[in-house]
Amino acid sequence: MCVAIPAEVLEIRDGNIGLVDYGELKQEVRLDLVDVKVGEFVLVHVGFAIQRLSREEGLETRALFKDVFSAMEN
């Protein structure tokens, strides 16, 4: 099983590199495995976007991760 994190694509750079936003963190990831546009959501695993998500799925999954991490801190 793998854990992939939803992120929004903010920018696509030369070399098929994307700048993505996880909500509180921005990072460069590889976009070689998906056909994606700026503004779309992807699942990121070990620095690679592995699947495209709808905006609704991305935001919902991001909220679920935030709730889980919040519960773990308490």
QUIMOCOR-V155992 format. One record per residue. N is the residue number from 1. BURIAL is I if it has 9 or more other ideal C-beta (glycine too) atoms within 8 Angstrom, else O. Layout:
N & BURIAL
N & BURIAL
//
This chain:
1 & O
2 & O
3 & O
4 & I
5 & I
6 & I
7 & I
8 & I
9 & I
10 & I
11 & O
12 & I
13 & O
14 & O
15 & O
16 & O
17 & I
18 & I
19 & I
20 & I
21 & I
22 & I
23 & O
24 & O
25 & O
26 & O
27 & I
28 & O
29 & I
30 & I
31 & I
32 & O
33 & O
34 & I
35 & O
36 & I
37 & O
38 & O
39 & O
40 & I
41 & I
42 & I
43 & I
44 & I
45 & I
46 & O
47 & O
48 & I
49 & I
50 & I
51 & O
52 & I
53 & I
54 & O
55 & O
56 & O
57 & I
58 & I
59 & I
60 & O
61 & I
62 & I
63 & O
64 & O
65 & I
66 & I
67 & O
68 & O
69 & O
70 & O
71 & O
72 & O
73 & O
74 & O
//
